[in-house]
Amino acid sequence: MMSTLIDSPTRLLIDGSWRDAESEAVLEVFEPATGERMATVARASPGDVDRAVEAARRAFDDARWSGVAASARGRVLAGIAAGIRHRVEELASLEARNAGKPIRDARDEVLGAAQCFEYYAGAATRIFGETIPVTAPGLDFTLREPVGVVALIVPWNFPLAIAAWKVAPALAAGNAAILKPASYTPLTALELGKIALAAGLPPGVLNVITGPGASTGSALAGHPGVDKIAFTGETATGTAILRQAAPNITRVSLELGGKSPNIVFADADLERAVENAVSSVFGNAGQDCCARTRAFVQRPVAAEFSDRVAARTRRLRLGDPLDEATEMGPLISLQQRERVEGYLQAGRQEGAQLLTGGSRPGGALAQGSYLEPAVFGRADNRMRIAREEIFGPVLAIIPFDDEADLLPMVNDTPYGLSGSLWTRDIGRALRVARAVRTGVISINSSKSVHQEAPFGGYKRSGIGRELGMHAIQLYTEVKNVFVSLD
């Protein structure tokens, strides 16, 4: 495994131009599979944030984007999608190296980003108001108008995909945006900025600034010139953003953490349930807020399910992210691996049975932040491995007796983002799906995300819904207009 230094943009995209950071400071970007530096990018200061916000405000106030026809905005978004598709392999390779994800997954995510821009290219002409019968003589109707300047802060686990989830609907609605990628994974966001300019997006409508969340992200979250913040990341950071945005009464939407259940009843198709249990928790090395990290398995099949999941997990191929055969890559950093190892130790100390995994691989993988995926059997819902978001490749299998036993455990969590349940009994499936307090749940499937459908969580998993036409609500204001007929 060799690491090649990338001649990446070290500048910020502000008002249609690439600029050095105010202090000319840079961030080093490392490759998780090798631990070596792969690029440097600009480190934005609060002054750079001011400039980006001012550029976005000018673009919005001048109506250089919101003032053009919705069909014209749609054509530009379609051009961004085409630009992404034209560079699929290049972007996928960049994402695989920068985020440590298998190239097959990275390729699917890049194509998903293109699909997202295509969807909102069509949605731009479908942002409707309504007419409302009122008591007074007259015509009452509503308009959906862009919020204004929006700050879009995205995480490191799905960098380009989640950037698309936010940028595309924000632009479709006519806003001006500032995109801040995670400092671990800024490279594809910078490329997205290039693609947007080439597609004809006016200067200042999309600005891309790079820097740490503690400084650059905080400056955005507390900026009085920002009208709306959309954030995806950990719950603690989401809480901090709410505090920072509060003095300005800035609108905030949050997609945060999860501790999602995977419920397997004794009548389930066990072969499908096992295969999906493995992919739904170890995909992206478990660094997924939708990861089904708590497997609740009905007692008559719990032992067989545990054995089969452990056996399938042992066959997962860890390797170079650029190898087409790789099924799981490294964690994002050595620090994240150490954090996950702390949970492995806690699981053993609390009495869970480690069925497989949890060790650092040797050989060619030793230099990266790799960790063998771990499966715990005989876990208890009160254990830390079952209650806290680990964000790593760790599965806790928890036996249950019946629905009355199951549901209190499933809902005994501060999170409520996603989940799955497996059964051949459709009545039970619908009954349990309605009873689980989560924003997304799949029956006989582990698929959480559909471009056309709303995505978001209950409780501490977030505020608001992304994707589909529901996302347009995040980036628009509703104005009511009354025309008197007196």
VEXTIKOL-253762 format. One record per residue (C-alpha): residue in three letters; x, y, z. Coordinates in nm, 2 decimals. Layout:
REC  ALA  X  Y  Z
...
//
This chain:
REC  MET  0.00  0.00  0.00
REC  MET  0.16  0.32  -0.12
REC  SER  0.05  0.68  -0.03
REC  THR  0.09  0.94  -0.30
REC  LEU  0.08  1.31  -0.21
REC  ILE  -0.20  1.49  -0.39
REC  ASP  -0.16  1.83  -0.55
REC  SER  -0.48  1.94  -0.40
REC  PRO  -0.63  2.29  -0.38
REC  THR  -0.49  2.46  -0.07
REC  ARG  -0.72  2.75  -0.11
REC  LEU  -1.07  2.86  -0.01
REC  LEU  -1.35  2.91  -0.26
REC  ILE  -1.50  3.25  -0.18
REC  ASP  -1.71  3.46  -0.42
REC  GLY  -1.62  3.25  -0.71
REC  SER  -1.24  3.27  -0.66
REC  TRP  -0.98  3.05  -0.50
REC  ARG  -0.81  3.24  -0.22
REC  ASP  -0.54  3.17  0.04
REC  ALA  -0.65  3.16  0.40
REC  GLU  -0.61  3.50  0.57
REC  SER  -0.31  3.38  0.77
REC  GLU  -0.19  3.14  0.50
REC  ALA  -0.23  2.86  0.76
REC  VAL  -0.29  2.51  0.63
REC  LEU  -0.43  2.18  0.76
REC  GLU  -0.26  1.85  0.68
REC  VAL  -0.49  1.57  0.55
REC  PHE  -0.39  1.21  0.63
REC  GLU  -0.47  0.89  0.46
REC  PRO  -0.63  0.64  0.71
REC  ALA  -0.50  0.33  0.54
REC  THR  -0.13  0.44  0.56
REC  GLY  -0.12  0.71  0.83
REC  GLU  0.07  0.93  0.59
REC  ARG  -0.01  1.28  0.47
REC  MET  -0.19  1.29  0.14
REC  ALA  -0.27  1.66  0.10
REC  THR  -0.28  2.01  0.26
REC  VAL  -0.57  2.25  0.26
REC  ALA  -0.63  2.60  0.38
REC  ARG  -0.72  2.66  0.74
REC  ALA  -0.99  2.93  0.74
REC  SER  -0.98  3.19  1.01
REC  PRO  -1.28  3.38  1.16
REC  GLY  -1.19  3.66  0.91
REC  ASP  -1.22  3.41  0.62
REC  VAL  -1.56  3.30  0.75
REC  ASP  -1.66  3.67  0.75
REC  ARG  -1.56  3.70  0.39
REC  ALA  -1.75  3.39  0.29
REC  VAL  -2.06  3.51  0.46
REC  GLU  -2.03  3.85  0.31
REC  ALA  -1.99  3.69  -0.04
REC  ALA  -2.29  3.47  0.01
REC  ARG  -2.50  3.77  0.14
REC  ARG  -2.41  3.98  -0.17
REC  ALA  -2.50  3.69  -0.40
REC  PHE  -2.83  3.65  -0.22
REC  ASP  -2.92  4.02  -0.19
REC  ASP  -2.83  4.08  -0.56
REC  ALA  -3.07  3.79  -0.65
REC  ARG  -2.81  3.66  -0.88
REC  TRP  -2.94  3.31  -0.80
REC  SER  -3.27  3.34  -0.63
REC  GLY  -3.39  3.59  -0.89
REC  VAL  -3.34  3.36  -1.19
REC  ALA  -3.61  3.12  -1.31
REC  ALA  -3.64  2.80  -1.12
REC  SER  -3.60  2.61  -1.44
REC  ALA  -3.26  2.78  -1.49
REC  ARG  -3.15  2.69  -1.14
REC  GLY  -3.25  2.33  -1.23
REC  ARG  -3.03  2.33  -1.54
REC  VAL  -2.73  2.44  -1.34
REC  LEU  -2.79  2.17  -1.08
REC  ALA  -2.82  1.92  -1.36
REC  GLY  -2.49  2.04  -1.49
REC  ILE  -2.33  1.98  -1.15
REC  ALA  -2.47  1.63  -1.16
REC  ALA  -2.32  1.57  -1.50
REC  GLY  -1.99  1.71  -1.38
REC  ILE  -1.99  1.46  -1.09
REC  ARG  -2.07  1.17  -1.32
REC  HIS  -1.80  1.27  -1.56
REC  ARG  -1.54  1.24  -1.28
REC  VAL  -1.68  0.93  -1.10
REC  GLU  -1.37  0.73  -1.08
REC  GLU  -1.15  1.02  -0.99
REC  LEU  -1.38  1.13  -0.71
REC  ALA  -1.43  0.78  -0.59
REC  SER  -1.06  0.72  -0.56
REC  LEU  -1.01  1.05  -0.38
REC  GLU  -1.30  0.96  -0.13
REC  ALA  -1.17  0.61  -0.08
REC  ARG  -0.82  0.73  0.01
REC  ASN  -0.93  1.03  0.22
REC  ALA  -1.21  0.86  0.42
REC  GLY  -1.07  0.50  0.42
REC  LYS  -1.38  0.35  0.26
REC  PRO  -1.37  0.06  0.01
REC  ILE  -1.36  0.19  -0.35
REC  ARG  -1.69  0.01  -0.44
REC  ASP  -1.87  0.20  -0.16
REC  ALA  -1.70  0.53  -0.26
REC  ARG  -1.81  0.48  -0.62
REC  ASP  -2.17  0.42  -0.51
REC  GLU  -2.16  0.73  -0.29
REC  VAL  -2.03  0.95  -0.57
REC  LEU  -2.30  0.82  -0.80
REC  GLY  -2.55  0.89  -0.52
REC  ALA  -2.43  1.25  -0.50
REC  ALA  -2.49  1.29  -0.87
REC  GLN  -2.84  1.14  -0.83
REC  CYS  -2.91  1.39  -0.55
REC  PHE  -2.83  1.69  -0.77
REC  GLU  -3.04  1.54  -1.05
REC  TYR  -3.33  1.50  -0.81
REC  TYR  -3.32  1.86  -0.69
REC  ALA  -3.27  1.98  -1.05
REC  GLY  -3.62  1.85  -1.11
REC  ALA  -3.74  1.97  -0.77
REC  ALA  -3.65  2.33  -0.84
REC  THR  -3.96  2.39  -1.04
REC  ARG  -4.18  2.20  -0.79
REC  ILE  -4.16  2.42  -0.49
REC  PHE  -4.52  2.52  -0.44
REC  GLY  -4.73  2.74  -0.21
REC  GLU  -5.10  2.69  -0.15
REC  THR  -5.42  2.88  -0.16
REC  ILE  -5.62  2.90  0.17
REC  PRO  -5.99  2.97  0.21
REC  VAL  -6.02  3.24  0.47
REC  THR  -6.32  3.41  0.64
REC  ALA  -6.25  3.76  0.51
REC  PRO  -6.34  3.84  0.15
REC  GLY  -6.02  3.80  -0.05
REC  LEU  -5.76  3.56  -0.18
REC  ASP  -5.51  3.41  0.06
REC  PHE  -5.21  3.22  -0.06
REC  THR  -4.86  3.12  0.05
REC  LEU  -4.52  3.15  -0.11
REC  ARG  -4.21  2.94  -0.03
REC  GLU  -3.91  3.17  -0.04
REC  PRO  -3.54  3.09  0.02
REC  VAL  -3.41  3.14  0.37
REC  GLY  -3.11  3.34  0.26
REC  VAL  -2.75  3.25  0.36
REC  VAL  -2.71  2.89  0.47
REC  ALA  -2.41  2.73  0.64
REC  LEU  -2.38  2.36  0.56
REC  ILE  -2.15  2.17  0.79
REC  VAL  -2.09  1.81  0.69
REC  PRO  -1.91  1.51  0.86
REC  TRP  -1.62  1.29  0.77
REC  ASN  -1.79  0.96  0.73
REC  PHE  -1.98  1.03  0.40
REC  PRO  -1.82  1.35  0.29
REC  LEU  -1.94  1.40  -0.07
REC  ALA  -2.28  1.23  -0.03
REC  ILE  -2.39  1.44  0.27
REC  ALA  -2.25  1.75  0.11
REC  ALA  -2.48  1.68  -0.18
REC  TRP  -2.78  1.62  0.05
REC  LYS  -2.74  1.97  0.18
REC  VAL  -2.60  2.17  -0.11
REC  ALA  -2.85  2.05  -0.37
REC  PRO  -3.18  2.13  -0.20
REC  ALA  -3.03  2.46  -0.06
REC  LEU  -2.94  2.57  -0.41
REC  ALA  -3.27  2.44  -0.56
REC  ALA  -3.46  2.67  -0.33
REC  GLY  -3.25  2.97  -0.43
REC  ASN  -3.03  3.01  -0.13
REC  ALA  -2.66  3.12  -0.12
REC  ALA  -2.45  2.86  0.07
REC  ILE  -2.13  2.82  0.26
REC  LEU  -2.01  2.46  0.27
REC  LYS  -1.77  2.35  0.55
REC  PRO  -1.64  1.99  0.52
REC  ALA  -1.49  1.80  0.81
REC  SER  -1.12  1.87  0.86
REC  TYR  -1.04  1.50  0.82
REC  THR  -1.21  1.48  0.47
REC  PRO  -1.22  1.81  0.29
REC  LEU  -1.10  1.70  -0.05
REC  THR  -1.42  1.61  -0.24
REC  ALA  -1.60  1.92  -0.11
REC  LEU  -1.33  2.13  -0.28
REC  GLU  -1.37  1.94  -0.60
REC  LEU  -1.75  1.99  -0.57
REC  GLY  -1.68  2.37  -0.56
REC  LYS  -1.48  2.34  -0.89
REC  ILE  -1.76  2.14  -1.05
REC  ALA  -2.03  2.39  -0.95
REC  LEU  -1.83  2.68  -1.10
REC  ALA  -1.78  2.49  -1.42
REC  ALA  -2.15  2.42  -1.44
REC  GLY  -2.23  2.79  -1.43
REC  LEU  -2.32  2.86  -1.07
REC  PRO  -2.28  3.24  -1.02
REC  PRO  -2.00  3.36  -0.79
REC  GLY  -2.07  3.37  -0.42
REC  VAL  -2.37  3.13  -0.44
REC  LEU  -2.16  2.83  -0.32
REC  ASN  -1.85  2.91  -0.11
REC  VAL  -1.63  2.63  0.03
REC  ILE  -1.42  2.69  0.34
REC  THR  -1.20  2.44  0.52
REC  GLY  -1.09  2.44  0.88
REC  PRO  -1.14  2.28  1.22
REC  GLY  -1.49  2.26  1.36
REC  ALA  -1.38  2.42  1.69
REC  SER  -1.28  2.74  1.51
REC  THR  -1.41  2.76  1.16
REC  GLY  -1.73  2.57  1.23
REC  SER  -1.80  2.77  1.55
REC  ALA  -1.75  3.10  1.37
REC  LEU  -2.01  2.99  1.11
REC  ALA  -2.25  2.86  1.37
REC  GLY  -2.24  3.19  1.57
REC  HIS  -2.23  3.43  1.28
REC  PRO  -2.50  3.69  1.27
REC  GLY  -2.50  3.70  0.89
REC  VAL  -2.60  3.33  0.86
REC  ASP  -2.98  3.27  0.83
REC  LYS  -2.98  2.89  0.86
REC  ILE  -2.74  2.62  0.97
REC  ALA  -2.76  2.25  0.86
REC  PHE  -2.53  2.02  1.05
REC  THR  -2.46  1.65  1.03
REC  GLY  -2.23  1.50  1.30
REC  GLU  -2.21  1.39  1.66
REC  THR  -2.48  1.48  1.91
REC  ALA  -2.24  1.68  2.14
REC  THR  -2.14  1.91  1.85
REC  GLY  -2.50  1.95  1.75
REC  THR  -2.58  2.07  2.11
REC  ALA  -2.29  2.32  2.09
REC  ILE  -2.42  2.45  1.75
REC  LEU  -2.77  2.51  1.90
REC  ARG  -2.61  2.71  2.18
REC  GLN  -2.40  2.92  1.94
REC  ALA  -2.69  2.98  1.71
REC  ALA  -2.93  3.08  1.98
REC  PRO  -2.83  3.45  2.03
REC  ASN  -2.90  3.52  1.66
REC  ILE  -3.22  3.30  1.66
REC  THR  -3.06  3.12  1.36
REC  ARG  -3.26  2.84  1.22
REC  VAL  -3.09  2.50  1.28
REC  SER  -3.15  2.15  1.14
REC  LEU  -2.95  1.86  1.28
REC  GLU  -2.88  1.50  1.18
REC  LEU  -2.70  1.35  1.47
REC  GLY  -2.60  1.02  1.63
REC  GLY  -2.78  0.69  1.66
REC  LYS  -2.78  0.36  1.83
REC  SER  -3.01  0.18  1.59
REC  PRO  -3.18  -0.15  1.66
REC  ASN  -3.18  -0.46  1.43
REC  ILE  -3.48  -0.67  1.55
REC  VAL  -3.48  -1.04  1.45
REC  PHE  -3.79  -1.25  1.53
REC  ALA  -3.77  -1.63  1.54
REC  ASP  -3.98  -1.66  1.22
REC  ALA  -3.74  -1.43  1.01
REC  ASP  -3.55  -1.54  0.70
REC  LEU  -3.24  -1.60  0.90
REC  GLU  -3.00  -1.61  0.61
REC  ARG  -3.11  -1.27  0.49
REC  ALA  -3.12  -1.13  0.84
REC  VAL  -2.76  -1.25  0.91
REC  GLU  -2.62  -1.11  0.59
REC  ASN  -2.78  -0.78  0.64
REC  ALA  -2.69  -0.76  1.01
REC  VAL  -2.32  -0.78  0.91
REC  SER  -2.34  -0.53  0.63
REC  SER  -2.56  -0.29  0.83
REC  VAL  -2.31  -0.26  1.12
REC  PHE  -1.97  -0.31  0.96
REC  GLY  -2.03  -0.10  0.64
REC  ASN  -1.79  0.20  0.65
REC  ALA  -1.61  0.03  0.94
REC  GLY  -1.92  0.10  1.16
REC  GLN  -1.87  0.48  1.12
REC  ASP  -2.24  0.53  1.03
REC  CYS  -2.50  0.70  1.24
REC  CYS  -2.75  0.45  1.10
REC  ALA  -2.54  0.14  1.19
REC  ARG  -2.75  -0.13  1.34
REC  THR  -2.53  -0.18  1.64
REC  ARG  -2.79  -0.33  1.87
REC  ALA  -2.92  -0.67  1.74
REC  PHE  -3.22  -0.78  1.94
REC  VAL  -3.27  -1.15  1.86
REC  GLN  -3.56  -1.36  1.98
REC  ARG  -3.43  -1.62  2.22
REC  PRO  -3.52  -1.94  2.02
REC  VAL  -3.28  -1.83  1.74
REC  ALA  -3.03  -1.61  1.93
REC  ALA  -2.76  -1.88  1.96
REC  GLU  -2.78  -1.97  1.59
REC  PHE  -2.79  -1.61  1.48
REC  SER  -2.49  -1.52  1.69
REC  ASP  -2.29  -1.81  1.56
REC  ARG  -2.38  -1.73  1.20
REC  VAL  -2.31  -1.36  1.23
REC  ALA  -1.97  -1.43  1.40
REC  ALA  -1.88  -1.67  1.12
REC  ARG  -1.98  -1.42  0.84
REC  THR  -1.79  -1.14  1.02
REC  ARG  -1.47  -1.35  1.02
REC  ARG  -1.49  -1.37  0.64
REC  LEU  -1.51  -1.00  0.59
REC  ARG  -1.21  -0.89  0.39
REC  LEU  -1.01  -0.60  0.54
REC  GLY  -0.78  -0.43  0.30
REC  ASP  -0.66  -0.14  0.09
REC  PRO  -0.95  0.09  0.02
REC  LEU  -0.85  0.10  -0.35
REC  ASP  -0.87  -0.28  -0.38
REC  GLU  -1.20  -0.38  -0.55
REC  ALA  -1.21  -0.69  -0.32
REC  THR  -1.20  -0.50  0.00
REC  GLU  -1.51  -0.51  0.21
REC  MET  -1.40  -0.30  0.51
REC  GLY  -1.13  -0.03  0.53
REC  PRO  -0.96  0.14  0.82
REC  LEU  -1.12  0.37  1.08
REC  ILE  -1.08  0.74  1.01
REC  SER  -0.79  0.79  1.24
REC  LEU  -0.57  0.62  1.51
REC  GLN  -0.75  0.82  1.77
REC  GLN  -1.09  0.69  1.66
REC  ARG  -0.95  0.33  1.67
REC  GLU  -0.83  0.39  2.03
REC  ARG  -1.17  0.52  2.12
REC  VAL  -1.34  0.20  1.98
REC  GLU  -1.09  -0.02  2.16
REC  GLY  -1.20  0.14  2.49
REC  TYR  -1.55  0.02  2.42
REC  LEU  -1.42  -0.33  2.35
REC  GLN  -1.25  -0.34  2.69
REC  ALA  -1.57  -0.21  2.85
REC  GLY  -1.78  -0.48  2.68
REC  ARG  -1.56  -0.75  2.81
REC  GLN  -1.55  -0.60  3.16
REC  GLU  -1.93  -0.58  3.18
REC  GLY  -1.97  -0.95  3.09
REC  ALA  -2.05  -0.96  2.72
REC  GLN  -1.91  -1.25  2.53
REC  LEU  -1.66  -1.15  2.26
REC  LEU  -1.74  -1.39  1.98
REC  THR  -1.49  -1.26  1.72
REC  GLY  -1.27  -0.97  1.63
REC  GLY  -1.15  -0.66  1.82
REC  SER  -0.78  -0.70  1.73
REC  ARG  -0.55  -0.49  1.53
REC  PRO  -0.45  -0.67  1.21
REC  GLY  -0.08  -0.71  1.13
REC  GLY  0.11  -0.73  0.81
REC  ALA  0.05  -0.47  0.54
REC  LEU  -0.24  -0.33  0.73
REC  ALA  -0.05  -0.26  1.05
REC  GLN  0.05  0.10  0.95
REC  GLY  -0.31  0.21  0.91
REC  SER  -0.60  0.26  1.16
REC  TYR  -0.75  -0.08  1.09
REC  LEU  -0.95  -0.29  1.35
REC  GLU  -1.10  -0.63  1.31
REC  PRO  -1.48  -0.61  1.33
REC  ALA  -1.61  -0.73  1.67
REC  VAL  -1.92  -0.92  1.76
REC  PHE  -2.04  -0.95  2.13
REC  GLY  -2.30  -1.21  2.22
REC  ARG  -2.50  -1.24  2.54
REC  ALA  -2.51  -0.86  2.58
REC  ASP  -2.74  -0.66  2.80
REC  ASN  -2.91  -0.34  2.69
REC  ARG  -2.78  -0.17  3.00
REC  MET  -2.41  -0.22  2.90
REC  ARG  -2.21  0.07  2.75
REC  ILE  -2.17  -0.11  2.42
REC  ALA  -2.55  -0.12  2.39
REC  ARG  -2.62  0.23  2.51
REC  GLU  -2.35  0.46  2.37
REC  GLU  -2.27  0.54  2.01
REC  ILE  -1.93  0.38  1.94
REC  PHE  -1.89  0.48  1.58
REC  GLY  -1.68  0.18  1.50
REC  PRO  -1.72  -0.19  1.40
REC  VAL  -1.88  -0.33  1.71
REC  LEU  -2.21  -0.53  1.73
REC  ALA  -2.39  -0.62  2.05
REC  ILE  -2.64  -0.91  2.03
REC  ILE  -2.91  -0.89  2.29
REC  PRO  -3.17  -1.18  2.34
REC  PHE  -3.54  -1.11  2.40
REC  ASP  -3.84  -1.32  2.47
REC  ASP  -4.14  -1.15  2.30
REC  GLU  -4.27  -0.81  2.20
REC  ALA  -4.36  -0.71  2.56
REC  ASP  -4.00  -0.78  2.65
REC  LEU  -3.85  -0.62  2.34
REC  LEU  -4.01  -0.28  2.30
REC  PRO  -3.90  -0.13  2.64
REC  MET  -3.54  -0.22  2.56
REC  VAL  -3.55  -0.10  2.20
REC  ASN  -3.69  0.24  2.31
REC  ASP  -3.46  0.28  2.62
REC  THR  -3.21  0.50  2.44
REC  PRO  -3.16  0.87  2.40
REC  TYR  -3.13  0.81  2.02
REC  GLY  -3.39  0.74  1.75
REC  LEU  -3.25  0.76  1.40
REC  SER  -3.29  0.43  1.22
REC  GLY  -3.35  0.06  1.26
REC  SER  -3.46  -0.27  1.10
REC  LEU  -3.69  -0.56  1.19
REC  TRP  -3.71  -0.90  1.04
REC  THR  -4.03  -1.12  1.05
REC  ARG  -4.27  -1.30  0.81
REC  ASP  -4.57  -1.18  1.02
REC  ILE  -4.69  -0.86  0.85
REC  GLY  -4.92  -0.77  1.14
REC  ARG  -4.63  -0.80  1.39
REC  ALA  -4.40  -0.60  1.15
REC  LEU  -4.64  -0.31  1.13
REC  ARG  -4.72  -0.32  1.50
REC  VAL  -4.35  -0.31  1.60
REC  ALA  -4.26  -0.06  1.34
REC  ARG  -4.51  0.18  1.48
REC  ALA  -4.40  0.12  1.84
REC  VAL  -4.03  0.18  1.78
REC  ARG  -3.94  0.55  1.84
REC  THR  -3.72  0.61  1.54
REC  GLY  -3.73  0.84  1.24
REC  VAL  -3.65  0.56  0.99
REC  ILE  -3.73  0.19  1.01
REC  SER  -3.70  -0.08  0.75
REC  ILE  -3.90  -0.41  0.74
REC  ASN  -3.70  -0.71  0.61
REC  SER  -3.43  -0.47  0.48
REC  SER  -3.14  -0.27  0.62
REC  LYS  -3.17  0.01  0.37
REC  SER  -3.21  0.35  0.56
REC  VAL  -3.17  0.61  0.29
REC  HIS  -3.38  0.68  -0.02
REC  GLN  -3.32  0.99  -0.22
REC  GLU  -3.70  1.04  -0.26
REC  ALA  -3.80  0.98  0.11
REC  PRO  -3.75  1.18  0.43
REC  PHE  -3.45  1.10  0.65
REC  GLY  -3.39  1.21  1.01
REC  GLY  -3.43  1.12  1.37
REC  TYR  -3.63  1.14  1.69
REC  LYS  -3.50  1.25  2.03
REC  ARG  -3.13  1.33  2.04
REC  SER  -3.08  1.20  1.69
REC  GLY  -3.17  1.54  1.54
REC  ILE  -3.41  1.80  1.42
REC  GLY  -3.57  1.82  1.07
REC  ARG  -3.58  1.58  0.77
REC  GLU  -3.34  1.57  0.48
REC  LEU  -3.38  1.42  0.13
REC  GLY  -3.70  1.41  -0.08
REC  MET  -3.92  1.71  -0.10
REC  HIS  -3.91  1.73  0.28
REC  ALA  -3.56  1.88  0.26
REC  ILE  -3.70  2.18  0.07
REC  GLN  -3.88  2.28  0.40
REC  LEU  -3.54  2.32  0.57
REC  TYR  -3.43  2.58  0.32
REC  THR  -3.74  2.78  0.26
REC  GLU  -3.95  3.03  0.46
REC  VAL  -4.33  3.04  0.42
REC  LYS  -4.48  3.38  0.34
REC  ASN  -4.86  3.43  0.37
REC  VAL  -5.01  3.69  0.13
REC  PHE  -5.37  3.81  0.16
REC  VAL  -5.54  4.01  -0.13
REC  SER  -5.85  4.19  -0.02
REC  LEU  -6.15  4.18  -0.25
REC  ASP  -6.33  4.46  -0.07
//
